[in-house]
């Protein structure tokens, strides 16, 4: 059976008949806990007293990077005292507790399967939901710097490259590492080295947007993924990051320590069909160009 979505799978009235309403309060007190696949991203999606569309579409509130999901696959909406699930004419169907459904009133513990994704419907305060969220946080975060770790970065970057190619949207990656970091470790000690890396991430987090991904991908090597961004905006972001790091010394237990970084940048409009590896190789090449041409600079 084909798993590609077509116009026949989703009548326009099913999507546009009512706007999606999202509220700040999770008054319904429920969430979806992702059981499969075991990706590095967040495993808990809180539900509101509005509507949550699920599918491959970039405008879905719960976008699924899954070829077996239709563009608009399923919607969950609040009906006064409960959440109600409806299939949106998907190709491969929506399953609750392994039974294919078109509509279903959700109950605590229900297991929902969409393509290769499996979710469990639970109260927000449920111990199992809290456990999954804590484990998810541990899986995706570098404990020293509190930046995302390499596992999360690779998963998220692949997803964003696919989205960029599918929708023709700009995407950029900024790679950087600390200049002469071995020297800092050798002269100041590893404790100060760790303090420098943690301080570096705190400073850079103040510059990156909420939809940008800052990750530690090596010992003293980091990357930022920026979505829906032009080449000019990406270069400015990279230069801002470089300047923020060099602007003043970092406070450590051994006193102030000045530090700089070298930066490499790669960009796609989404039309060039670059793979994640090709984009990373491009940024890595420019990073080494920056280091070889004097350090504390951006190459793109």
N, C-alpha and C positions, 0 to 999 in steps of 0.2 A: 504493500500500500504506500502510495506517495505521501510524504510528510511535508510537502511544500504547501503553504497557504495560498489560496486563490481568492478572487473577489467573491466567488460563490460561497466560500466558507464563512464569510462575515458580511451579512447585509449591513449597509451603512447605517440603517436606523438603529442597529444594536449598539453602535458605538456613539453616535452623535445625538441620540434622542434626549439624553440628559447630560449636563456637564458633570465631570468628576469633582466631588466636593471633599476636601481634606480639612480636618479640624485639628487645632493644636492639642486638644484634650483627647486622650485615649479613653473616652468615657465608657466604651464597651468593655474595656478591660480584657481584651483577647489579643492573641498574636498567632502568627504562623512560625513554627520552628522548622527549619530546613533539616531534614534527615539525610537526604542524598541530593546531589553528589556532595562529597566531603571536601568542599572547596575552602579556600582560605578566607573568604569574605564573611561578613556578618551572617549568622545563622538565624537571627530572629527579626521578623517583620511585624511591627505593631499595627493593629487594625484600628480604624477610627469609625466614627458614625457617618461615614461617607461611602464611597465606592472605590474598590481596588481592582484595577484590571491587571491581568497576568498574561504574558505572552512574549513573543520575540520583538514586538514593536517598540521602537525607541521612546514612544510616548506612553507606554504602559507604566503604571506606578510600580509594578514589580516586573522588571524586564528579565526574561529568561534567555540566557545564551544557550539555546537548545534547538537543534535542527528538527527535533520531533515535536516541538511546540509550534502552534500556529501564531501568526502575527498578533492576533487578538484571540486568545484561547479561552480564558475564563474570567468571570468577574465575581467578586465577593462584595455584597452590599449589606448595610445595616437596615433592618426592618422593624425598628421600634424596640424590640426586646431580644433580637437574635441576629446573627449573621447568616445570610443566605447566599449560597453558591449557585451560579448559573454558567453552563457551558455556552460559548459564543459561536456555535456551529463549527467547532474545531475539526480538523482532519482526523486526528488520532484519538480524540475523546478525552474526557475528564473522568477520573476514577476516584471514588470515595470508598475507602475500605475494600478496594479491589473490585468494586462494582461500578460499571459505567453509568454515569448519571447525566441528565440534562439540567436538573435542578435538585438542590438538596439543602435542607436546614441543617446547619453545622452544629454539632454537639461536641462537648469536651472529649478530646482524645481521637477525634476523627482523623484519618490519614488520607491525604489528598495526593494523587499522582497525576502529574502533567508531563508528558514526555518522559525524560529520564530524571525529572525532579520529583522528590517526595517531600511533603510537608506534613506536620502534625498541628492540629488546631488546639490551642491550650490557653488557659487564663494567663495574663501577663505575670502574675505573682507566683505561678506554678514553679515548684522546685526544679522540675525538668527543664522548663524554659530558661530559668536562671543558670542552670548548669551548662546548657548549650551556649548561652551568651558568654559566660565566663571562659569556657573552653575555646570558643571562637576568637575571643579577644587575645587569649594566650597564643593561639595558632598564628595570628596575623601580625603580631606586634613584636618588635625587637625590644627585649627587656631593658637594655641599657639606655637607648635613645628615645624610646617610645614612638619611633617612626615605624612604619610598616616594615615587615621583614621581606626577604627575597622571595619566599614562597608566595606571599600575598601579591607582591609586585608582579611576578611572572603571570599569575592568574589574572590579575586586573589588567595588565598591559595587553595581554592577548585579547581579552574581551573588548578593550577600547580600540585596538587596531581593527578588529572585525567590525565594530560599530562604525568606525571612521570610514572604512571601505564600503560598507553597506549603504551609508547615508551621505557619502561625499562631504564629510565634515573634517575640518582641520584638527590635527593631532600633533603634539610635540613631546619630545623627551629631552630632558636636561640631565646630563651625567656630570658629576664632579667628584673630585677627591681632594683630600687635604694635602697641601704642599709640605714636603719634608716632614711627614707625620712620624716617620721612624726616628727622626732627630728629636722630636718632642718627647717621644717615649724614652729614648736613650738618656736624654739630659734631665727630664722632669720626672720620669717614672711612669709606670702604667696606670697608677691611680689618677694622676693628672691627665694622662692621655684619655682615659675614660671620661673625665670631667669635661675635657675639651669637646669630645664627640657629642656628649649630652647637651652641652651649651650650644654647640653648632646647630643642632636640630631645633632646640627651643627658639633660637633666633630666626631660623628660616621658616618655621611654622607660622610666625607672625606675618610673613609675606605671602605664603601660598594661599589660594582660595580653598573653600570647602570642598569643591569638586576636583581639586588637584591632589595627586598622590605623592607624598614624600616617603621614600623607602631607603633603608640601609641595605645595599646589595652586596657589600663586601666589608672588609675590615674598616677601612676609612673611605670607602666609596659609596656614593649615594646617587639617587635618581629622583627626578620629579617628572610625573606624567601630567600634561596639561591638555584638557579636552576643549574642543570647539574654539580653537585659537589660531590666529594668523601667524605667519612667519615673523612679522615685525613685532607682534605682541610677545611671541616666544623669546625672541632675542632680548627684548626689554626685561622679561622675567628673569632670564639667565643673568643678565648684567646686574639687575637688582639684587639677586642672590649673592653674586660675587662681591658686590659693594657692601652689602649688609655684613658679611663675614669679615671683611677687611676694615670696617669702619672704626672699630675700637677693640682693644684687647679683651680676652675672655677672663673672667674671674675664676681662679682655681684655688685649691688649698695651699698652693705654693706661690700665690701671688698672680698678678695679671700676666697673661701670655698672649702675644699677638699671633694671629693665624690668618692664612690666605688659602684660597682654593683655586684650582684650575677647572675650567668648564668646557664641555663639548655639547653641541646642540644638533638635533636632527628634527626635521619637520616633514609632514605630509599633508596635502590638501584632502586626502582620502581618495583621490582619483588615480594615484600612481600604483596602487595595489601592492605596497610594500608589505613584507612579512614582519612580524615582531623582531625576528633575528636580524633582518636587514636594517631596520631602523636602529636597533641597539648597536650594530656594527658601525653604522654611520656616526652615531653619537660618540662611540668609543674611539673611533679614529680621530675625531675632532678633539676629544679630550687629550689624547696623547700629543696632538699637534699643539694644543695650548701649553702642555707641560714642556714640550721641546722648544718652544719659542719664548720662554722666559717665565712661565707660571703667572698666577694671579691675573688671568685673563680669560676671555670667552672666545671660542672659535666655533664657527657655524658654516 
